[in-house]
Amino acid sequence: MSAVLAALRIARRNAWRSRGRSVLIMVMIGLPVLVITAILTLTETMKVTPQEGLAAELGAADVRLVQAPEGTVLHQEPGGGNWSTGGEGAGAPRLGAAEVVALLGPGTRLIPFNSGELRLGTERVDALETDLRDPLAKGMLTLSEGRFPAAGEVAVTPAFGLRPGDLLRPSGAAPLTVVGVVEHPHRPSLRKVVGPDLQLTPSDEFWSPRGYGTGWLAGTAKPVSWTDVPTLNRAGLFVTSRATIMDSPRIPARASVFDVRQTVGIGAMVIIVVLETVLLAGPAFAVGLRRRRRELAEIAAQGGSAGHLRTIVLADGLVLGGAATVVATVLGIGAGALGAPVVARWGGQVGPPGVPWPPVLGVAALGLLTGLVAALVPAVQAARQNTATVLAGRAPAVAVRSGWPLVGAVLVLAGLGATVVARRQPSSVWVLASAVLVLLGLVVSTPWLVRFTGRAAARLWLPLRVSVRDAVRHQARTASAAAAVMAVTATVVAVGIGTHSEYVDRRDAYTSARPTGMLAIWGGAIGDASWNRLRAEAARQLPGVPLAAGYQTKDAQGRRYALRYTVRWNGTRTRRTVAIGDQALLRLLQGRHDPRAAAALASGKAVVFDASALRDGKLALRASSTSGPPRELQVPAVSATPADRHQGGALLPRALVEQAGFSTAERQLYAMYRLPADSTLWRDLTKVTPRVTIASEEGYRNVPDPGLWGWLVGALVLVVGGTLAATRLAAADMRPERATMTAIGARPGTLRMVVAGQALYISGLGALVGLVAGTVTGVALSRPMTTHGAGDPATIAIPWPFVIAVVVGLPVLATVAALITRTSPPLARRLL
């Protein structure tokens, strides 16, 4: 039998004999493999290629045609992904069904296929007007309950929560009976109403060939190829053809700077994952080596060479790493495939299960390599151990290398310099790459940090003094575990600061021209009589609610104008439309009575809530119209404080606008009022005139990313698991000391405190160093994640509860877990 086969058999038997340690190592190695494999499989499964989505896109039809708005010039390119509008020449007029049949040729059959919006009270929902009973629509939506709708009926997707027999009440139309529940083949979260005769919102203002528009599904006698597409484009029809999709060429990936950034990012993440796994699994392998030291010494005494001992320990890494990789890969593929439909219900799409085999196999190979690398240091130690010393039961001498701190300092300084440069780059991947240098430098410097901090042991309480001194004496074991905790803490803190800074930046970037809770009612191009009726109906629907008037601007020819100005808000150029009104509207916009602002408005000055928009007491405005020439205005203005901190905008008095040559007419109403969920205000006002718009300012509604606390859970597993592995190794090393302490009367609680002291020292040292490294990287990450161009300052926000939970909470948990560990040692054999 060869030495390698014998080593593998010994490794397998040893893994089975020490099942707890084996499972711990497999979890440490397999967890990153499982997570990455699951993400890769999930991403691949949630991709729906044009070929896979044919049934949902076309049903059983040969082609879908979407009619462009009149005046639009279309041009589609092969591949189906590129199209453009505009160009020379006038757009085609709108076509009828007979004209489309003539274009497609004899044997063509059409059914309407119109996609738009349906108004349900104040809510707009996606709607599709087509006959699902027709064979051409087969496969587009799957019936899960009830039946397909006929005239005056609708089917809804499960996201509505309706059942057959329920009613939908569109605004300004008769109620529609729900007769079926249908599901999209790839979008389980889709919220859509489908029926053969729906009153959709006119779609020209929303038109897009992949979204809203009117058109047809067609069954043709011959396939519609790319040679037919230009003719249909000239007729104003956007074409989605089964033949062109099936024959679409594969577009090769282009080499670009993005690919370089992606490669660097992947490389940085691979190094971090391997480093983290090796540091976590290394102490567990060291535990196994410590327990097998006598067994290996006996093999050496019987003629085994140093190479044989290295092979035996490396076989442990190969067996456990291989088993962990196989199990994690299978579980990751299953988790990704099964999780895709669940994730898609929160948003997104899902296709047939798919596995990207090249990256998955690469991750598996990485896991196997990680197992071998984690066992490398114990293998070298096993080959160097003194057989006589081990058989005599004495602890081996530990060699101290004095040159590593200098190497670590050089790497840290190089990483910090690279971080300063990377912070100025537009992509955060360079910051991550720089952080790898800092982490490597700190890992190399950790043994020196252990020795340096160990000098304070003399001032500590006796159990902690014993723990720290033992940790310093076995600095290789301690440094590995502390470096693992440091790497986890640094990564999690950096991600936490970057993510929270991005959230705060998005929150601060939110802006509105109205305070939170304000209701706005706008009338479009309507006459005075219609507006008076609309105002009276609004007052009747909102009894007791004070309404402030706003005004519309027109020139002498009756053309509507909007007055706007541009300002920088949170580093981003923002265009605002000013309001025109009186003191009542000013009080609503400020949330109080401001005598200074009220006096300025009364004297004919603009009141501006964006102080940076003022120049020498003037506000620069641009008056623009869809049918008239633009004008530039300079009006006197004062700055004032709005009701909300995210609020901007400006209020102009009517007299100031009229002095500029415009006329004003009341066409807006404002009120501080929150509409209830079942409000019918919009439906009631559209009965007066369809040219009415209602808007309610809800403020910034997004919440901090919940995934941030998911990082905390991952850190909990890694930090506590790695610390306990090192603590078990420490307990094995301290058996003689603990036996001596027991012999002289030490209580079990004192012994537990000694073990817990090891956990506290390891996790505390790693967490503190990781806090510093993670803060530096997180602050650097905040700039590319929160800046939006030159002159935009970075947003730096530290999530203190999260950081405290990581840096303080995790070491405390690790210490408590070690404190409850069984510590009763067997009697130690002593040499006389």
C-alpha positions in Angstrom: 0.0 0.0 0.0 1.4 3.4 -0.9 2.0 6.1 1.8 -0.7 8.4 0.3 -3.4 5.7 0.5 -2.3 4.7 4.0 -2.5 8.4 5.0 -6.0 8.8 3.5 -7.1 5.7 5.4 -5.7 7.0 8.7 -7.3 10.4 8.0 -10.7 8.8 7.4 -10.5 6.7 10.5 -9.4 9.7 12.6 -12.2 11.9 11.2 -14.8 9.3 12.1 -13.3 8.9 15.6 -13.3 12.6 16.3 -16.7 13.4 14.7 -17.3 16.6 16.6 -14.1 18.2 15.5 -14.6 16.8 12.0 -18.0 18.4 11.7 -16.6 21.7 13.0 -13.9 21.7 10.3 -16.3 20.7 7.6 -18.7 23.6 8.6 -15.9 26.1 8.6 -14.7 25.0 5.1 -18.1 24.2 3.6 -20.0 27.3 4.7 -18.4 29.7 2.3 -18.7 27.1 -0.5 -22.4 26.5 0.3 -23.2 30.3 0.4 -21.3 31.1 -2.8 -22.7 28.1 -4.7 -26.2 28.9 -3.6 -25.9 32.6 -4.8 -24.5 31.4 -8.1 -27.3 28.9 -8.6 -29.9 31.4 -7.4 -28.7 34.0 -9.9 -28.6 31.6 -12.8 -32.0 30.3 -12.0 -33.5 33.8 -11.8 -32.2 34.6 -15.3 -34.8 34.1 -18.0 -33.4 34.0 -21.5 -35.6 35.3 -24.4 -36.0 31.7 -25.5 -37.1 30.6 -22.1 -39.5 33.5 -21.8 -41.2 33.0 -25.2 -44.4 31.5 -23.9 -44.9 34.3 -21.4 -44.0 36.9 -24.0 -45.9 35.6 -27.0 -48.1 32.7 -25.9 -48.7 30.5 -28.9 -48.5 33.5 -31.3 -45.8 34.0 -33.9 -45.4 37.7 -33.4 -46.4 40.5 -31.1 -46.8 44.0 -32.5 -46.8 47.2 -30.4 -48.0 50.3 -32.1 -45.8 53.4 -31.5 -47.4 56.8 -30.8 -48.1 58.8 -33.9 -45.0 60.7 -35.0 -42.5 58.1 -33.7 -39.9 56.7 -36.0 -38.7 53.2 -35.1 -35.6 51.3 -35.9 -34.9 47.8 -34.5 -31.6 46.0 -34.9 -30.8 42.3 -35.0 -30.6 40.6 -31.6 -33.8 42.2 -30.4 -32.1 44.1 -27.7 -31.4 47.4 -29.5 -33.9 49.8 -30.9 -34.2 53.5 -31.3 -36.8 56.2 -32.0 -36.5 59.4 -34.0 -34.5 60.2 -37.0 -35.3 61.8 -40.3 -38.8 61.7 -41.7 -42.2 61.8 -40.1 -43.6 58.9 -38.1 -46.2 56.6 -39.4 -49.9 57.1 -38.6 -51.8 54.7 -36.4 -53.0 51.5 -38.1 -56.1 49.4 -38.0 -56.3 45.6 -37.7 -57.0 45.2 -41.4 -53.9 47.2 -42.4 -51.8 45.1 -40.1 -53.1 41.9 -41.6 -52.3 43.2 -45.0 -48.7 43.9 -43.9 -48.3 40.4 -42.4 -49.8 38.6 -45.4 -52.6 36.2 -46.1 -53.5 33.6 -43.4 -52.8 36.1 -40.5 -55.1 36.2 -37.5 -55.0 38.9 -34.9 -56.2 39.4 -31.4 -55.9 42.7 -29.4 -53.0 42.9 -26.9 -53.0 46.2 -25.1 -50.9 46.8 -22.0 -51.4 49.8 -19.8 -52.8 50.9 -16.4 -56.1 50.6 -14.7 -57.2 53.1 -12.1 -58.6 51.6 -8.9 -59.4 54.6 -6.7 -56.2 56.4 -6.1 -54.1 53.4 -7.1 -52.8 52.6 -10.6 -52.2 48.9 -11.4 -50.8 47.2 -14.4 -53.4 45.8 -16.7 -53.5 43.7 -19.9 -56.4 43.8 -22.3 -56.5 40.6 -24.3 -58.6 37.4 -24.5 -56.9 34.7 -22.6 -59.4 32.1 -23.9 -58.0 32.6 -27.4 -55.5 29.9 -28.5 -52.9 32.6 -29.5 -52.7 33.6 -25.8 -52.1 30.0 -24.5 -49.2 29.8 -22.1 -48.9 33.5 -21.3 -50.6 33.2 -18.0 -51.4 30.0 -16.1 -54.9 29.5 -14.6 -54.6 28.5 -11.0 -58.2 29.1 -9.8 -61.5 29.7 -11.6 -61.7 30.4 -15.3 -60.4 32.8 -17.9 -62.5 36.0 -18.2 -65.1 36.9 -20.8 -66.6 40.3 -21.5 -67.1 42.4 -18.4 -64.9 40.0 -16.4 -61.3 40.0 -15.3 -58.7 37.6 -14.0 -56.1 38.8 -11.4 -52.7 37.6 -10.3 -52.3 36.1 -6.7 -50.6 39.3 -5.5 -54.0 41.0 -5.3 -55.3 38.5 -2.8 -58.7 38.3 -4.5 -60.8 35.2 -5.2 -63.3 34.4 -8.0 -66.5 36.2 -7.2 -64.9 39.3 -5.8 -65.4 42.7 -7.5 -62.9 45.3 -8.9 -64.2 48.8 -9.0 -62.3 50.8 -11.7 -62.5 54.6 -11.4 -65.2 56.0 -13.7 -66.3 52.5 -15.0 -68.7 49.7 -14.1 -67.5 47.1 -11.5 -65.7 44.1 -12.9 -66.2 40.6 -11.6 -63.1 38.5 -10.8 -63.6 35.1 -12.3 -60.1 33.6 -12.2 -56.7 33.8 -10.6 -53.8 33.5 -13.1 -50.0 33.2 -12.5 -47.1 34.5 -14.7 -44.8 31.6 -15.6 -41.7 33.6 -14.4 -42.9 36.4 -12.2 -44.8 35.2 -9.2 -44.9 38.6 -7.6 -46.6 40.2 -10.6 -49.6 42.4 -9.8 -51.7 42.6 -12.9 -55.4 42.6 -14.0 -56.3 40.9 -17.3 -59.5 41.1 -19.2 -60.8 41.3 -22.8 -62.4 44.8 -22.4 -60.7 47.0 -20.0 -60.6 50.8 -19.9 -56.9 51.4 -19.8 -55.2 54.7 -19.2 -54.1 56.2 -22.5 -50.7 54.8 -23.0 -49.0 57.3 -25.4 -47.5 59.2 -22.4 -46.1 55.9 -21.0 -45.2 54.2 -24.3 -42.4 51.8 -24.4 -42.1 48.7 -26.6 -41.3 46.4 -23.6 -43.9 48.0 -21.3 -47.1 49.9 -22.0 -48.6 50.2 -25.5 -51.5 49.1 -27.8 -51.0 46.3 -30.3 -51.8 42.7 -31.3 -50.8 39.1 -31.0 -50.7 37.5 -34.5 -50.6 34.0 -35.9 -49.0 34.2 -39.3 -48.7 31.8 -42.2 -44.9 32.2 -42.4 -42.4 33.2 -39.7 -41.6 37.0 -39.4 -37.9 37.3 -39.9 -35.5 40.2 -39.6 -36.0 41.0 -43.3 -39.6 41.8 -42.5 -38.9 44.0 -39.5 -37.9 47.2 -41.3 -41.2 47.3 -43.2 -43.2 46.9 -40.0 -41.0 49.5 -38.3 -41.8 52.0 -41.0 -45.5 51.3 -40.4 -45.0 52.3 -36.7 -45.0 48.8 -35.3 -42.4 47.4 -32.8 -41.9 43.7 -33.5 -41.3 40.8 -31.1 -41.1 37.7 -33.3 -40.7 34.1 -32.3 -38.5 33.5 -35.3 -36.1 36.4 -34.6 -35.8 35.4 -30.9 -35.0 31.8 -31.7 -32.5 32.8 -34.3 -31.0 35.7 -32.3 -27.2 35.6 -32.4 -25.1 35.3 -29.3 -23.5 38.6 -28.4 -19.9 38.0 -27.2 -18.9 39.6 -24.0 -16.8 42.8 -24.5 -13.5 43.3 -22.8 -13.7 46.5 -20.8 -12.5 48.3 -17.7 -15.5 46.8 -16.0 -14.1 43.4 -16.6 -10.9 44.4 -14.9 -12.7 45.8 -11.9 -14.8 42.6 -11.8 -11.7 40.4 -11.9 -10.0 42.5 -9.1 -13.2 42.3 -7.0 -13.5 38.5 -7.4 -9.8 38.1 -6.6 -10.1 40.2 -3.5 -13.2 38.2 -2.3 -11.5 34.9 -3.0 -8.4 35.9 -1.0 -10.6 37.1 1.9 -12.7 33.9 1.9 -9.6 31.6 1.7 -7.8 33.6 4.4 -10.9 33.6 6.7 -11.5 29.9 6.2 -7.9 29.0 6.8 -7.7 31.0 9.9 -10.9 29.5 11.3 -10.2 25.9 10.3 -6.5 26.1 11.3 -7.0 26.0 15.1 -9.4 23.1 14.6 -6.7 21.2 12.7 -4.2 22.2 15.4 -6.6 20.6 18.0 -6.5 17.4 16.0 -2.7 17.6 15.7 -2.3 18.1 19.5 -4.5 15.1 20.2 -2.7 13.0 17.7 0.8 14.2 18.6 1.6 10.9 20.5 0.2 8.8 17.7 2.4 10.6 15.1 5.4 10.3 17.4 4.9 6.6 17.6 4.7 6.4 13.8 8.0 8.3 13.7 9.5 6.0 16.3 8.7 3.0 14.1 10.4 4.5 11.0 8.0 7.1 9.7 9.8 10.0 8.0 8.9 13.7 8.3 7.4 13.5 4.9 5.1 10.7 6.1 3.9 12.8 9.0 3.2 15.8 6.7 1.3 13.5 4.4 -0.9 12.1 7.2 -1.8 15.6 8.4 -2.4 16.9 4.9 -4.6 13.9 4.3 -6.8 15.2 7.1 -7.3 18.4 5.1 -7.9 16.6 1.9 -10.5 14.2 3.4 -12.4 16.8 5.4 -12.0 19.5 2.8 -13.2 17.1 0.1 -16.2 15.9 2.1 -17.1 19.4 3.1 -16.9 20.7 -0.5 -19.0 17.9 -1.9 -21.7 18.3 0.7 -21.7 22.1 0.5 -21.8 22.1 -3.3 -24.9 19.7 -3.3 -26.6 21.7 -0.6 -25.8 25.0 -2.3 -27.2 23.9 -5.6 -30.3 22.7 -3.9 -30.7 25.8 -1.8 -30.2 28.1 -4.9 -32.7 26.2 -7.0 -35.3 25.9 -4.3 -34.8 29.5 -3.1 -35.3 31.2 -6.5 -39.1 30.9 -6.5 -39.2 32.1 -2.9 -37.0 35.1 -3.7 -39.0 35.8 -6.9 -42.2 36.2 -4.8 -40.6 39.3 -3.2 -39.7 40.7 -6.7 -37.9 39.5 -9.8 -38.4 36.5 -12.0 -37.5 32.9 -12.0 -36.7 30.5 -14.9 -35.9 26.8 -15.1 -33.3 25.6 -12.6 -29.9 26.4 -13.8 -26.4 25.7 -12.5 -23.4 27.7 -13.8 -21.0 24.7 -13.7 -17.7 26.5 -14.4 -17.9 28.9 -11.5 -19.5 26.3 -9.2 -16.7 23.8 -9.9 -14.2 26.6 -9.4 -15.7 27.3 -6.0 -15.6 23.6 -5.1 -11.9 23.5 -6.1 -11.3 26.5 -4.0 -13.0 24.8 -1.0 -10.8 21.7 -1.5 -7.7 23.9 -1.7 -8.7 25.7 1.4 -8.8 22.5 3.4 -5.3 21.6 2.3 -4.0 25.1 3.1 -5.6 25.0 6.5 -3.8 21.8 7.3 -0.5 23.0 5.9 0.8 24.7 9.1 -0.1 21.7 11.4 1.5 19.4 8.8 4.8 21.4 9.0 4.6 21.3 12.8 4.0 17.6 12.8 7.0 17.0 10.7 9.2 19.1 13.0 8.1 17.8 16.3 10.6 16.1 18.6 9.7 12.4 18.9 11.4 12.0 22.3 9.9 15.1 23.8 6.3 14.1 22.7 6.7 10.5 24.0 8.0 11.9 27.3 4.8 14.1 27.6 6.7 17.4 27.6 5.4 20.5 25.7 7.4 21.3 22.6 9.5 24.5 22.4 8.0 27.4 20.4 10.2 29.2 18.0 9.8 33.0 17.9 10.3 34.8 14.6 11.4 38.4 15.1 11.2 39.5 11.4 7.4 39.1 10.9 6.3 42.4 12.6 8.3 44.4 10.1 6.8 42.5 7.1 3.4 43.0 8.6 4.0 46.8 9.1 5.1 47.2 5.5 2.0 45.4 4.2 -0.3 47.5 6.5 1.3 50.8 5.4 1.1 49.7 1.7 -2.5 48.8 2.2 -3.3 52.2 3.9 -1.6 54.1 1.1 -3.5 52.1 -1.5 -6.7 52.7 0.4 -6.1 56.5 0.3 -5.7 56.3 -3.5 -8.5 53.8 -4.0 -10.9 56.1 -2.1 -10.7 58.6 -4.9 -11.7 56.0 -7.5 -15.3 55.7 -8.7 -15.6 52.0 -8.0 -15.5 50.5 -4.5 -13.7 47.4 -5.7 -10.3 49.1 -5.5 -11.0 49.8 -1.8 -11.7 46.2 -1.2 -8.5 45.2 -3.0 -6.6 47.6 -0.8 -8.2 46.2 2.3 -6.8 42.8 1.5 -3.3 44.2 1.9 -4.2 45.6 5.3 -5.7 42.3 6.4 -2.7 40.3 5.3 -0.4 42.7 7.1 -2.4 42.5 10.3 -2.5 38.7 10.1 1.3 38.6 9.8 1.6 41.1 12.7 -0.8 39.3 15.0 1.9 37.1 16.8 3.7 40.3 17.7 0.5 41.8 18.9 -0.1 38.7 21.1 3.4 39.1 22.6 3.0 42.9 23.1 -0.4 42.7 24.8 0.7 39.8 26.9 3.0 42.2 28.8 0.0 43.4 30.7 -0.8 39.9 32.2 1.0 40.7 35.5 -1.7 43.3 36.3 -4.6 41.0 35.7 -6.7 38.9 38.0 -5.2 35.4 38.6 -7.4 33.4 36.2 -7.0 36.0 33.5 -3.3 36.2 34.1 -2.9 32.4 33.6 -5.0 32.6 30.5 -3.1 35.5 28.9 0.3 34.0 29.7 -0.7 30.6 28.3 -2.0 32.4 25.2 1.4 34.2 24.8 3.3 30.9 25.3 1.3 29.3 22.5 1.2 32.3 20.3 0.8 30.3 17.0 -2.5 28.9 18.2 -3.6 32.2 19.7 -2.5 34.3 16.7 -4.4 32.1 14.2 -7.7 32.4 16.2 -7.3 36.1 16.9 -6.5 36.8 13.3 -9.6 35.0 12.2 -11.7 37.1 14.6 -10.0 40.2 13.4 -10.7 39.4 9.7 -14.3 38.7 10.4 -14.7 41.8 12.5 -12.9 44.0 10.0 -15.0 42.7 7.1 -18.3 43.1 8.9 -17.6 46.5 10.3 -16.4 47.8 6.8 -19.5 46.4 5.1 -21.7 47.9 7.9 -20.2 51.4 7.7 -20.4 51.4 3.9 -24.0 50.0 3.7 -25.2 52.4 6.4 -23.5 55.4 4.8 -25.2 54.5 1.5 -28.6 54.3 3.2 -28.1 57.6 5.0 -27.0 59.2 1.7 -30.1 57.9 -0.1 -32.2 59.2 2.8 -30.6 62.6 2.7 -30.8 62.7 -1.1 -34.6 62.4 -0.9 -36.2 65.8 -1.5 -39.6 67.1 -2.2 -41.2 70.5 -2.9 -43.9 69.8 -0.3 -43.8 68.7 3.3 -44.7 65.2 4.4 -48.4 64.8 4.8 -49.4 67.4 2.2 -52.2 66.5 -0.3 -52.0 68.2 -3.7 -54.9 68.4 -6.3 -54.0 69.7 -9.7 -56.3 70.6 -12.5 -54.9 70.3 -16.0 -56.0 72.3 -19.1 -59.6 73.0 -18.0 -61.7 76.1 -18.0 -62.8 78.2 -15.1 -66.2 76.6 -14.9 -64.8 73.1 -14.6 -62.3 74.3 -12.0 -65.0 75.9 -9.9 -66.9 72.6 -10.0 -63.8 70.6 -9.1 -62.9 72.9 -6.2 -66.4 72.7 -4.9 -66.3 68.9 -5.1 -62.9 68.8 -3.3 -64.3 71.0 -0.5 -67.3 68.7 -0.2 -65.1 65.6 -0.1 -62.8 67.1 2.5 -65.1 68.9 5.0 -63.3 71.0 7.6 -59.9 70.7 5.9 -58.4 74.1 5.0 -57.5 74.3 1.4 -54.8 76.6 0.1 -54.9 77.8 -3.5 -52.0 77.4 -6.1 -51.9 79.0 -9.5 -51.1 78.1 -13.1 -49.1 80.3 -15.4 -49.9 81.3 -19.0 -48.5 83.8 -21.5 -50.5 86.3 -23.5 -51.2 83.6 -26.2 -52.7 81.2 -23.6 -49.7 78.8 -23.6 -49.0 77.1 -20.2 -45.6 77.7 -18.7 -43.8 76.1 -15.8 -41.3 78.1 -13.8 -38.2 76.1 -12.7 -34.8 76.5 -11.2 -31.8 74.2 -10.7 -30.1 73.6 -7.4 -27.6 71.1 -5.9 -29.2 68.8 -3.3 -26.9 66.4 -1.6 -24.4 66.8 -4.4 -26.9 66.1 -7.2 -28.3 68.7 -9.6 -32.1 68.9 -9.0 -34.7 70.8 -11.0 -37.6 72.2 -9.0 -40.9 73.7 -10.2 -41.9 76.7 -8.1 -45.3 77.1 -6.7 -47.4 80.3 -7.0 -49.7 81.2 -4.1 -50.4 83.4 -1.1 -49.9 83.5 2.7 -52.1 80.4 3.3 -49.9 78.2 1.0 -46.8 79.7 2.7 -48.0 78.6 6.1 -48.6 75.1 4.8 -45.1 74.9 3.2 -43.5 76.1 6.4 -45.7 74.4 8.9 -46.0 77.6 11.0 -46.4 81.4 10.6 -43.0 83.0 9.8 -43.4 86.8 10.0 -40.2 87.5 8.0 -41.2 85.2 5.1 -44.8 86.4 5.1 -43.6 90.0 4.9 -41.3 89.2 2.0 -44.1 87.4 0.1 -46.4 90.3 0.7 -43.8 92.8 -0.6 -43.6 90.8 -3.9 -40.5 88.7 -3.3 -40.1 85.0 -3.8 -39.7 82.8 -0.7 -37.0 80.1 -1.4 -36.4 77.0 0.7 -33.1 76.2 -1.0 -30.7 78.8 0.3 -28.0 77.7 -2.1 -30.2 78.7 -5.1 -30.0 82.4 -4.2 -27.3 84.7 -5.8 -27.1 88.3 -4.5 -30.7 88.1 -3.3 -32.0 86.9 -6.7 -33.5 83.6 -7.9 -32.8 82.5 -11.5 -35.8 81.0 -13.1 -36.4 79.4 -16.4 -39.9 79.6 -17.8 -40.5 76.7 -20.2 -43.5 75.5 -22.3 -44.2 72.6 -24.6 -45.5 75.0 -27.2 -43.7 78.3 -26.6 -40.2 79.7 -26.5 -38.4 79.5 -23.1 -37.6 82.6 -21.0 -35.0 83.4 -18.4 -36.1 85.4 -15.3 -34.3 86.9 -12.3 -36.6 87.6 -9.4 -35.9 89.1 -5.9 -36.1 86.4 -3.2 -35.4 85.6 0.4 -34.5 82.3 2.0 -36.7 80.7 4.6 -36.9 77.5 6.6 -39.4 74.8 5.3 -41.5 72.5 7.4 -39.3 69.4 6.7 -35.6 69.1 6.4 -35.8 67.2 3.1 -38.0 69.9 1.6 -37.0 72.4 -1.0 -38.7 74.5 -3.6 -39.9 78.1 -3.7 -43.1 80.1 -3.5 -43.8 83.1 -5.7 -46.5 85.7 -5.2 -49.0 86.2 -8.0 -47.9 89.9 -8.4 -44.3 88.9 -9.1 -45.3 86.5 -11.9 -47.8 88.9 -13.5 -45.1 91.6 -13.5 -43.0 89.3 -15.7 -45.8 89.3 -18.3 -47.6 86.1 -17.4 -51.2 85.7 -16.3 -52.3 83.4 -13.4 -55.3 81.2 -12.9 -56.2 79.1 -9.8 -55.7 75.4 -10.8 -54.2 73.9 -7.7 -55.3 73.0 -4.1 -53.1 72.1 -1.2 -54.0 70.7 2.2 -52.3 69.0 5.2 -54.3 65.8 5.0 -53.5 62.1 4.7 -55.9 60.2 2.5 -57.2 56.9 4.1 -56.4 53.7 2.3 -60.0 53.3 1.1 -60.4 56.9 -0.1 -62.5 57.4 -3.2 -61.4 61.0 -3.7 -59.7 60.5 -7.0 -62.7 58.6 -8.4 -65.1 61.2 -7.3 -63.1 64.1 -8.7 -62.6 62.4 -12.1 -66.4 62.4 -12.4 -66.1 66.2 -12.5 -63.3 66.2 -15.0 -60.8 63.5 -16.0 -58.0 66.1 -16.2 -57.2 66.0 -12.5 -54.1 64.7 -10.7 -53.8 63.9 -7.0 -50.5 63.6 -5.2 -49.8 62.8 -1.5 -46.4 63.5 -0.1 -45.4 60.4 2.0 -41.8 61.3 2.7 -38.8 59.0 2.6 -40.3 55.5 3.2 -37.3 53.1 2.8 -35.9 51.4 5.8 -32.2 50.5 6.6 -31.0 47.4 4.8 -32.1 44.4 6.9 -29.2 42.4 5.3 -26.9 44.4 7.6 -28.0 42.3 10.5 -27.6 39.2 8.4 -23.9 40.0 8.4 -24.1 40.1 12.2 -25.5 36.6 12.2 -22.7 35.3 9.9 -20.1 37.0 12.1 -21.7 35.4 15.2 -21.2 31.9 13.7 -17.7 32.6 12.6 -16.4 34.5 15.6 -18.0 32.2 18.3 -17.1 29.1 16.3 -13.5 30.1 15.7 -13.0 31.3 19.3 -14.4 28.1 20.8 -12.2 26.0 18.5 -9.1 27.9 19.8 -10.5 27.7 23.4 -10.7 23.9 23.1 -7.1 23.8 21.9 -6.1 26.0 24.8 -7.9 23.7 27.3 -6.0 20.7 25.8 -2.7 22.6 26.2 -3.4 23.7 29.7 -4.2 20.2 31.1 -1.1 20.1 33.3 -1.6 23.6 34.6 -5.3 23.0 35.3 -4.4 19.7 37.1 -1.9 21.5 39.3 -4.6 24.2 40.1 -7.0 21.4 41.0 -4.4 19.8 43.2 -3.9 22.9 45.2 -7.6 23.5 45.7 -8.8 25.6 42.8 -12.6 25.5 42.4 -14.3 24.5 39.1 -15.4 28.1 38.7 -11.8 29.2 38.7 -10.9 26.6 36.1 -13.9 27.8 33.9 -12.7 31.4 34.3 -9.2 30.4 33.0 -10.8 28.8 29.9 -13.2 31.8 29.5 -10.3 34.1 29.8 -8.7 32.6 26.8 -11.9 33.2 24.8 -12.1 36.8 26.0 -8.5 37.5 25.2 -8.7 35.9 21.7 -12.0 37.4 20.7 -11.3 40.8 22.4 -7.9 41.3 20.8 -9.3 40.2 17.3 -12.4 42.5 17.7 -10.4 45.6 18.7 -7.9 45.2 15.9 -10.7 44.4 13.4 -12.6 47.5 14.5 -9.7 49.7 13.6 -9.1 48.0 10.2 -12.8 47.8 9.4 -13.4 51.4 10.3 -10.6 52.6 7.9 -12.0 50.4 5.1 -15.6 51.4 5.8 -14.8 55.1 5.7 -12.9 54.6 2.5 -15.8 52.6 1.0 -18.3 55.4 1.9 -16.8 57.7 -0.7 -17.4 55.6 -3.9 -20.7 54.4 -2.5 -22.1 57.8 -1.7 -20.6 60.3 -4.1 -22.4 61.3 -7.3 -19.9 63.4 -9.2 -17.3 66.1 -8.7 -17.9 68.4 -5.8 -20.2 65.9 -4.0 -18.9 65.2 -0.5 -18.9 61.7 0.8 -21.5 60.7 3.4 -19.9 58.9 6.4 -22.4 57.3 8.8 -21.4 54.7 11.4 -24.2 52.3 12.6 -23.2 52.4 16.3 -25.7 49.8 17.5 -24.4 47.4 14.8 -20.7 48.2 15.5 -21.2 47.8 19.3 -23.0 44.5 18.8 -20.1 43.2 16.7 -17.1 44.5 18.7 -18.6 44.1 22.2 -21.4 41.6 21.8 -19.6 38.9 19.9 -16.6 38.6 22.3 -19.1 38.6 25.3 -21.0 35.7 23.6 -17.8 33.8 22.9 -16.7 34.2 26.5 -20.1 33.1 27.9 -20.0 30.1 25.6 -16.5 29.2 26.9 -17.6 29.8 30.5 -20.2 27.1 30.4 -17.8 24.6 28.8 -17.0 21.5 30.8 -13.6 22.0 32.4 -13.0 19.0 34.8 -9.7 17.6 33.7 -8.4 14.1 34.2 -5.3 13.6 36.3 -2.1 14.5 34.5 0.9 12.1 34.4 4.0 13.9 35.7 7.7 13.1 35.2 9.8 12.8 38.4 
